[in-house]
Amino acid sequence: MKPCVLYFSRTGNTKRMAEAISEAIGAPSFDVTSCEPSVVNDYDLVIIGTPVEGFRPAKEVKAFVENLPKTESKKAILFCTYVLWKGRTFGALKKALGKKGYKTILEVSKKGMKPDQPADFSESIMKITKTL
């Protein structure tokens, strides 16, 4: 599989997780606020990350997913960072991705990160690498 990491980060936590995943699997990463949805055309697996805001994905990620090109063969892995509860974050993204033809194959998350402290992403990265 040829993966890419797509993310949005408001506080830097989701960006840190995206960069850790990207480095671990040797895939490029893209901030969804500075790239076009067509960037996914070159990849068959998209790894999409969002902070949880109001128990849902960030509006920037939701809008990006809704503008992705339709597909019949691409897969998706979802990840999020959150403080209290993931809520409907993954459900909302899976539904939007499904409408575009993407099959979600894994969901991972990281709770309770603080921007100024180290974070351990090893569990999520292990799950992602096993899925690849």
N, C-alpha and C positions, 0 to 999 in steps of 0.2 A: 504494500500500500504506500501511496505517496501522500503523506499528511501535511497539513498546515495548521497553525494555531491562530485563531481569531479571538480577539478579546476587547472588552471595554473595561476601564478601571477609573473609578472616581477618586479613591484615596491612595491608590498605588498597590493595594493588596492583590487585586486580581491580576495586575500587570506582573507582579513578582511571581505569582503562580504560573502565569502564561510563559514567562521567560524560563522558569525552572523546567517546565514540560518541554518547551521548545529545545532547550539545551540537551535535555536527557534523551530525546528521540531524534535529534538532528534535523528538526523541521523549522522552516521560517515562521516567524510570528508577525502578525499584522494587527494594529489598532484599528478597530472598525470605524473610528471617526476620521481616519486618514487614508482609507483605501476604498476602492469600489467593490461592490459585491461580485463583480465579474472575476476578481482575483481567484475565486474558487475553481474557475474553469481548468486550471492547471493541476488540480489535486483531486484525488478520489476519496480522501478522508478529511473532514473538517473537524477540528477540535475547537469548540466555542466556549468562551468563558465570560461570565458576567458577575458583577456583585448582585446581591439580593437587595432589592429596594422595595419596601412595602410588600414583602413576601412574594415578589415577582421579579422577573429579569429586568435589568435596566432598560429604559425606553430606547436607548441607543442600540442595544443589541437586538431587541425585538424588531425595531425598524430595519436594521441591517438584514436580519433573517427574512423578513417579509419581502425584501428586494433581491434576494438571492435568485439566480437563474434556476429554472426548473431542471430536474434531473430524474433519471431512472435507476442510476447505479451507485450514487455516492452514499457514503456512510458518515455518521456524525458521532462524536463523543462530546458530552457536555460537562462543564465544570463550573462551580460557583464558589464564591467566598461570602460568608455571612456571619452575623453576630448572634442572632437569636434563633431563627428558624428559617429553613429553606422555603417553606410555604409551597406555592404553586409554580415556583421558578422552572423546574425541569419539565413539568407538565405543559406549561405554556410554550416553552421552546420546542418540545417534542411535537406538539400539535402544529405549530407554525412550520417546522421543518418537514413534517409529514405531508403537509399540503404542497410542498415544493418537491416531494419525491425522495427526501433523505430518510435513511433508516438510522435511528439512534441506537447505538450498540453498547453504550456505557455512560454512566453518570457518576461523577466524583465531586467531592466538595471538601472545603476546609472551613472549619468554624473557629471563630474567636481570634483572628489574627489582629495584631496591632502594627500599624505602619512602621513604628520605630524599633520593633523587636524582631529577632530572627524567627523564621517559620520553617517547619519541617513538612516538606511536600512528598516525602519518600513513599508513603502509603498510596497516595493518588498516582504518583508516577509509576509505581510497581503495577498497579491495576491497569494503567494505560499501556505499558510496555507488554504486559501479558496479552492484551487484546490485539495488539498490532500483529 
